[in-house]
């Protein structure tokens, strides 16, 4: 055994360390994914026997107008969430300055990051309240009346996604702060010797060193936008009239409230395919960046 271990430990050690994670990933992610695809091919109420329907759930999904509303709302979430990386970078550059009192300001920016998403939803529900909310106080200063954003089908998705943007900005700021604290001082010194200051230093010296962090921030932001669920559940429950529903919440509604687990699984499978396409793009970009830096 000792001889066998000495000969093979160079590959057995990492394999044994990775094994628990691989088993957990296989059971929780892969098995559940295959089971979801299998259920999507059946008509099932979650309790009784499954009835094979083939691709009927996907055909119905393609003809369901609510599916396209949910897909459009997911795209709106994605577009709004893409504001998080540049705003997070700007805030990280500000709070990274050595100014008196900046630590207190930095800790305030961390607040949304430590709050549960449900809490953020409740807080913004109060902010948007057209009777006593902060929005009404602001409109009241100018003699106006705040619109009931969460009750308006034209603004509900924008209002909920904006609320979700708050903690996402804080998360991106933390990522960029970590990147700023690991900048190569030699490159910064060389830039100063060459006369780089201000914007030129940021553009030609700092930002190139933050490219990996920026890539991770964008990837996490896209995934966060696609799997948005809890904010919708807390603030609008998909209303009014399903106008603020996203794919994850539509899947939940069809499965739990309508007892259509097969149809809900079809929505989950479509969302899974979108996620897989993005993850493939993400891994391709990550490998390409690592090869270019090698």
N, C-alpha and C positions, 0 to 999 in steps of 0.2 A: 504493500500500500504506500509506504513512504516513497519508494522508487517511482511508482506510478504517478503519485502526486507531484514529485519533483519534475518529472518529464512533461506533465500536462498542465501544471498550475498556471502557465502563462495564458491559457484560454479558459481553464476551469474557474479561476477566481472571478473574472468578470461575468462568466456565465452564471455562476451561483448567485452573485449579487443581483443580476438582472432577473433571475428566475421568479422571485416573488412578485415583482412588478408585472412581468409578462403573464403570469397566471391570473393575477387580478385583472389586468387589461383584457385578457381573453374572456374571462367570465363576465365582467361587468360591461365591457364595450362591444367586443366582437359577437359574443353569444346573443346579447340583447339586440344588436343590430340585425343579425340574421333572423332572429325571432320576429322582429318588427316587420321585416320584408315578407316573411312567411304569413304573418297575420294580415298584411295588406292585401293578400290574394284571397281572403276569405270574408264572408259576411258573418260577423260575430258580435254578440251583445256583451261579451266579457264574462258570461256565466255559463250559458248553454253550449251546445256543440257547434263547432265551426262548420260553415257551409262553403265549399269551394266555389269562387266566382271568377277566378282568373284575374284579368286586368279590368274588370268592371268598375272597381273603385277608382282606378286611374282615369278611365273614360269619363266617369261621373265628375271627377275632380276637374278634368279639362273643360267641362261644360258648366262648372259651378262659378257664377259671378263673384261669390264671396271669396273664393280662392284668389282671384285676381286682385280684389280689394286688399286682401291680406298680403299678397306679394308686393303690391304697390306700396303698402305701408312699411314693409320691411326695407324697401329701397329708400323710402323717406328717412327711416331710422338710420340707414347706412350713410346717406348723404349728410345728415345732421351730425352723426357721430364722427365723421371724418374731420370735423372742426376740432376734435379733441387733441390730436397730435400737435398741430401748430400752436394752439392756445396753451397746451401743456408745456411745450418748448419755451414759449415766450414767458410764461410764469416761472419756469425753472431758471431761466436766465436772470429774471428779476430777483427771485428770492435767494439765488446763489451769490448775490453781491454781499461783500463784507461791510454791511451798514448796520449801525446800532438799532436794535429793536427788530431786526429782520427775522430773528429766530421765532419771535412771537407771531409775526405775520406768516412765517412758514408753517407753524403748527396750526394756524387757522385754516390754511389751504388743505391740511391733511384731514380736517374734520369729515368731509363727505366720504372719504375713503374708509373710515372706520365705522360709518353708519351702515346699518343694514339697508338693502335696496327698498324694502318695504317701508322703512322709516323715512327714506328720502321721498317716496311716493306720498306718504301721509303729509309730510312737511309741504310739498309742492301743492297738494290738494288744498291746504290752508292758504297758501300764497295765491292760488287761482280763484279762491272763493269770491264770487262777485258781490257778496254782501259785507263780509268782515275781513277779507284777505288783504295782503300787502298790495296786490295789484289794484284793488279798489281804492286803497289809501293814496296810491300814486295818481290814479285817475281823478280822485277827489280833489287833489291839490290844484288841478286845472279845471275843476268844475264839471268833469265828465263822469261817466259811469263805465265801470270795467265790463268787458264782454264776458259772458259765461263760456270760457274756452272749452271746458270739459263737456259741455252740453251742446257744443256746436260741431256738427259733423265735418265742417270744413277746417276746423282748427284743433280738434281733439288730438289727432296724431302728432301734430307739430308741438302741442303743449306737453304731451307725455314724453315725446322724444327729447325735448329740451330739458325736461326734468332729469331724464336718464343721462343727459350729457354732463351734468354737474359732477357726479362721482367719476365719470370716465376721464374728465379733464384732470382731476386730482391724481388718478392712476398714471396717466401719461406724464404728468409733472414729476412724479416720483421716479419713473423710469429715466427721464432725462436728467434729473438731479444725480442719479447714480452714475449716469454716463459722464456728466460734467465733472464729477469728483474723481474720475479715472482718466482724465485727459493726459496726453503725453506732454509733460512740461518742457521737454527738449524741443518739440515741434513748436510750442507756443513761444519759447525763447528765440528760436530761429526766425519765427515770423516777426517778432519785435525787432530783431536785428535788421531784417529786410524792410522795416518801416511799416509793417501792417498794423493798423489800428482800427478800432471800432468795427464798422460793417465789414471791412476787408478781412480783419482777423476772424470775425464770425463766419464769413462765407468760405474763406479759403483754408482756414486752419481748424476751427472748432467744429463746424457742421460736418466736414468729411469724417471726423473721428466719431461723430454721433450717428453715422449712417446705419450701423447694426442696431443700435437702440431704437432709431426711428423705424426701422423695418419691423422690429418686434412690436413697437407701439401701434403701428398700422394694423399688423396682423391681429393683435388682441382686440383692437377696436372693431375691426370687421366682424370677428367672431362674436363679440358682445352685442353688436347690432343685430346679427342674424338670429341669435338665441334670446332676443328680448321677450320677456314673458311677465315677470313679476310686477313691473311698473304698470303694464296694461291691466293686469289683474287687480291691482290695488286702486288705480286711479279712475278707470272707466269700465272695467270688465268688458272691454271690447266695444262699448257703445259710443255714441248713440247709434242704434240700428246697425251695429257691426262695422261702423265706419273707422274705428281705431283698432280693429283686430289685426293681429299679425299671425304668421303661420303657426308659431308655437302655441299661441292662445286658441286659434281655431282648432288645432289638433286636440287640445285639452277639452274644449267645449264639446266637440263631436264625440270624444271617447267617454267623458265622465257624465255629461248631462244628457246626451242623446243616445248613449249606450251603443255607439257605432264604432267599435274598436277597430274594425277592418278599415273603415274610411279614415279614421284618425291615424292609423298606422300608415296609410297611403300618403297622407300629408307629411307625417314624420319622415317617410322615405324620401320624398321630394326635397325636404329641408336637409336631410342627410346627404343627398347627392350634391346639393349646392355647397354644403360644408366641405365635402370631399374634394370638389373641384377647387375650392379656395385653398385648402390645405396642400393639395398637390402643387398649386402655383407658389404657395409659401415655401414649401420644401425645395422646389426648383430654384427659387430666388436665393434661399439660404445657402444651398450647396454652391450655386454660382458665385455668390459673394465670398464664400470661404476659399474657393479655388482662385479667385482673383487676388485675394490677400496672401495666398500661400507663396 
